[in-house]
């Protein structure tokens, strides 16, 4: 099994940014914590992996908060991803199938969903926010669509997921590739590349390359193969410069103090009423499902 990792780089002649992430451990954590059914697991894993790739766009101490909303039974999800590699998320409907066949129309709905993205710094100050339609019935593709429309940054994201019959590790392997057209990129050439990542070449190379242990060599080989499939002439792999980024990982930011602050929002009167009804109330983090118990002395 590939180790989780993030590899990012730029082809200086084509002005194309490429980001590859291996996210098997990350998505297994999210899927098992929320006990998702297969349909929710596929969507949630794709959203987590796409968000992991998108962290390459962040500056130090920045984070994305991404909210997907769909009119179907999947309903949507929230993903938070930071430049330090920490990622967490929550699906709104962990069991959208409810015994029914996995039909895309039912899961995502007949109408477009919405994507809301906010970037912020360590203090919580909002740097940028935006929203677009989510017309593609796939969180990774809908996030790419958001960057194309809201950020005016042509983006393509493809994910790969392989499941296995193991309740503790339901995902055998999860990967994602993001391509972005940087300033002065030839958009016609970029269009051929974005089509190529959905072909068989990328899928076949994914099985062969040792990306975690040979990142630069593997990424150059991958882009060279994609350029060949896209009929890009005189592609020079020497113009590719790749570096290993921060490893993506599931990490929740909840704490006893943050949960205590959340409870104080209720106000003094409501808190007193709560402790009268339940002497030791319990509050659960929506992201990691960890429970926190409090007593009256914690507030009064």
C-alpha positions, 0 to 999 in steps of 0.5 A: 500500500502506498504511503500517504504523501503530497507531491507538487511541482510546475512545468516551467515551459507549459506553465502547468502546476501538477499535484499528486496525493496518496490519501489511503490512510486519510480516507480510511480514517474518515470513512471508518469514523463516520461509518459511511456506506459505500456510496457515501464512502466514495463521495467522501473519499473523493472530497477528502482527496481533492481537498488534500490536493488543493492544499498545495494552493495555500500559503503557510498557516492557511486553511480551506473550509469547503462545503458541498451541498447536493439536492439528492440523498447524499445531501453534502459534506464539509471538508476542512484542509490546512496547509500543515496537512491536517484534514477533517470532514463530516458527511451530512448523510453517512448512509444515503443508500438506505438499502436502495441501489446506488444511482447517481441521480438519486444520490446527487439529485436532478438539479445542480448542487452548490460548492462554498469555499472559504480560505482563512489564516491562522487567526480565523481571518477570512482571506477569500470566499466564494461559491459556485454551482456543483453541476458534475455530481462528483465532489472532486470535479465540482471543486475543480469547477469552483476553482475554474469559475470563482478563482479563474484558475483552470483546474482539473482533478481526477481521483482513483479509489479501490475498495476492499472487503475490510471493515477497518480499512475499506479503501485499498488505495486512494489517489488524486491528481490535480492539474492547474493552468498557471499564468501564460499557460496555453489553454488549448494545450492545457485542455488536451492534458486535462482530457488525458488524465481521464484516459487509461495512461494515468490509470495504468501508470498509477499502478506501476509508479512508486510515487511515495518513494520516488516522487520526482522520477515518478511525476516526470514519467507520469507527465511525460506519458500524459503529454505523449497521449495529449500529442504535445510536441517537444515535451521536456521533462527536464522542465519539471521541478517537483517537491514533496509537500506536507503529508496529508493526514486526518487530524481534528482540531477539536479540544475540551476547551473549544467544546466548552466555548461552544457550550457557552454560546447557550448563555447562562440561563440555558446552561443552568437549565441544561445542568438541571436536566442532565448533571453531566451533559455530553457533547460530541464533535461532528468531525471526529465523533469524540465525546466530551463530558462536562460538569456544572463546575466547568461553567459556574 
